């Protein structure tokens, strides 16, 4: 099968545990796009925080660069990396965002809210400060009631809760039952629980990009490590988990590649793309 697109999660998949891109993986990505295969990053990060991959695409074609789509906010938006053209954006229903935020407040959970490129937090804490440091160069505003900013923002891209893994897992089940199909709720990392629009998700965004480029799902590889990656794994003709993914995610995939610490995405590319 000749694959035309590979979609990869970033943290825990494409990057190692220090959030670094190894030389082997960098070379594999460059060879992929130079071979005419699209490489689409699908991440929970904002567009402003994917520069480590955008820089790679600027170096190909003898420095002329190439424009590749980026799925951000766990599928709530997508942008072209070079031109920065926005392909689509799907905001979370504001009343549902307020409800999720209010529940988080009652549970005394550190929270992050993205309203497009603007970052908000419900408090200054170790958890929110760590998240803020991860989003280099962005201002983080503090708010205790999401309804207060309704008239000054275009919409809510996502609400994110931060807690220890066992609590996040328990809350994930509870919130999925509470909201049902009104929104998408999933864990992107063991300490994160995220809420996005019911019309958003990595799989939905990946399907939209494939429509734009006339690519069928059978021509797509999707690789990830977490529950927010499952929808794009379901969409793709060939689903792949890195070795460090949870066992229940690995069980639903067609193939298990090496871990993110051992260049799993590069190994996948070398075996299934560069052949």
N, C-alpha and C positions, 0 to 999 in steps of 0.2 A: 504494500500500500504506500503510495506517495503522499506524504502529509504536506499540507500547505500552510499550516499555522500551528504553533505551539504556544499555549497560554500557561504562564507560571506565576504562582504566588511568590511573594518576596521573602518576608521574614519567616524563618524556619524551613524554607524551601530553597530559594535561589541564593540567599545570603547565609553565611555561617552564623554561629551563635554569638559572634561579636558584631553582627550586622555588616559583615564585610563581604565583598565579592572577590573570589580568588582569581588568579591569573588564568587558571584552566577554564573556569566558567566564563570569564570575560572573552577568551579566545573562541569558546564554543558558540557564544551568542553572536559574535562577529561573523564567524563562518556560516552560521545559520542564515542570517539575513543576506549575506553575500551569495548564498546558494539560492536565494529567491524565496525563502520560507519566512513568513511573518513570525515575529517573536513579540507576543503581547504580555506585558506584565499586568497581573490582576491582584490588587492589594487593598488592604484596608486603610493604607496611608492616604493623606491628601496629595494632590498633584504637586504641591510645592516640595514634597519630601521624597521624590523619586529621581532626584538628580543623578544619583550614582549609576542608574541605568540609562537615563537620557544622554549622559555624556558619552556612553559607548556608541550610540547610534550617530552621534556627531562625527565620529572618527572614520566611519566606513565610506566607501566610494572615494578613496583618496582624499578624505577630509571634506567632501561635499555634503556628507551626512545623508540620512534617510529618515523619513517621517513614519513613526510607528504609533499605533494607538496604545494608550494606557488606561486601564480600568482602575478607578480609585474609589475610596469610601466604600469598599466592599460591593461595588457595582452600582452605587448611587449616581455615579458620573463617569464620563470617559472623555479624554482629551488626546489630541495628537501631540506627540512629544516635541517635535521640532517647531511646528507652526503654532502650537498651543491652541489650536482650534478646538472648541468644545463640541463634542459629538452629541452628547445628550446629558441630561441631569434629571434625576428623579428624587424629589424631596419627600421626606416622611410627613404624613399628615400632621399638621401642627398640633391638633388636639391630642393625637396619640403620642406625639413627642412629649407634650406637657404631662400626659398621664405617666409615661415611663419615667420621666424626670421626677415627678412627684412621688412615685413609689420608691424610687431610689433615695430620695430625701428622707422619707419615713423609715427606710431601712438603714439610714446613716451610711450610705455607700459613696465613696469618692466617685464623681462623675465628670465626664468630658462630653461636650456638645460641639459638633461642627456645623456651622451655618455657612456653607460654601467654604471660602478660604479662611474664615474667622474661627478661632479656637476659644472656647469658653470652658470654665470649670466651676463646680459648685463650692469649692473651697481650696485653700492652699494647704496641701498635705504632702507627705512623702510620695504618695502614689501619683497625685496630679503633677507635682514638680518633676518627677521622673518622666512622665509622659511629655511634659512641656519641653524638657531637655532633649527628648528624642525628636521633637519637631523643631529642629534648629532654625533660629531666626524669626520665629513667629511670636506675636504677642498673645498672651493668654489673659482674657478678662474673666472676672469673677461675678457670678450671678447666683442668687438663691431661689429665683422664681422665673422659670422659662417664659411664662406668659408676659413678663415685663418687656421682652425684646421683640415681641411679635411684629410691631410696626416698623422696626428698624432693620429687619433681616428679610432676605428673599424667601428663606425657608430653612428647614433643618435637614442636613444631609444624614446625620446619624447621632444617636445618643449612645454613650459607652459607659459601662459600669466597670469598676476596678475592685477586685477582691481576691482572696486566696482561692486556689483552684477548686477545692472541694465545695466551697460555697458557690462559686460561679457555676459549677456543674449542676448543683441543686437548683439554683435560681433559674438556670436555663430551662429546665423542665417546667418549673412553676410559671415562668413568664410565657413560655410557649403555650401552655394551657390557658393562661389568663387572656392573652391577646388573640390566640387562634390564628386565623388567616388574615387578620387586620394588618399585620406587619410581619416582617421577617426578623427573627431573633435567633442569634447564634453566637457561639464562642469562636473568636478568631485566634486567640491565644489562651492558654490555661487561666490567665488572670483577667481576661476581658470578656464581657458579655455585651454584644452590640445589637442595637435596634435600628433597622432601616425600613424603608418603604416596602410594602408587599410587592411592589412592582420593581424592586431593586434586588440585586444579587449578582454574584459573579457570573452565574450561568446565563441569566437574562441579558446582562451586558455583553457577554461573549457572543450570544446568539445575534444581537443587534450588529455587532462588528462583522460577524460572518455574513450577514445580509448585505452590508455595505460593500463587501469585497467578493460577493458571490462564491462563498466557500461553504461547502456542506459540512455537517457535523462529523461525518465519516472521515473528513480530511483534517481533523483537529486532534491534537494531543493536549490534555490538560493535566498539570502536575501540581500537587499541593500537599499540605501537612495537617490541615485543621478543618473543623466543621463548616467554616465559611467557604471552603473550597469545594464542598460536596456538590453544589448545584452546577458548577462548571465541569466537574468530573462526570456528572450525569449527562450533560449535554454532549461532551466530547465523544468521538468515536473510539478513542483510546485513552483510558483513564489511568493515571499513575499517581502513586503515593510515594513519598520519600520514606526511608526506613524508620525515621524518627516520628512518623505519624502514629496516632492511636491505632490499636489493633482493629477496632470496628471500622475505621476508615480504610485501612489496608485491605480488609476483607471484601470491600465493594469494588475495588479497583482491578483493572486488567493486568497491572504490572507493578512491581515494587522495585524502585531504584535505590541507589545508595542514599545515605543520610545527607542532610545539608552540611554536615561537617566533613563529608567525604566527596563533595562535588557531585551530588546525585543528579542534578539537572544536566551538568556537563556530560556525565556518563550516559544519561538517557539520550541526549542529542547525538553523541558519538555512535550509539548503537542503532538509533532509529531514524535519524535525519541525515547524518553525514556518512551515508553508506553507498 
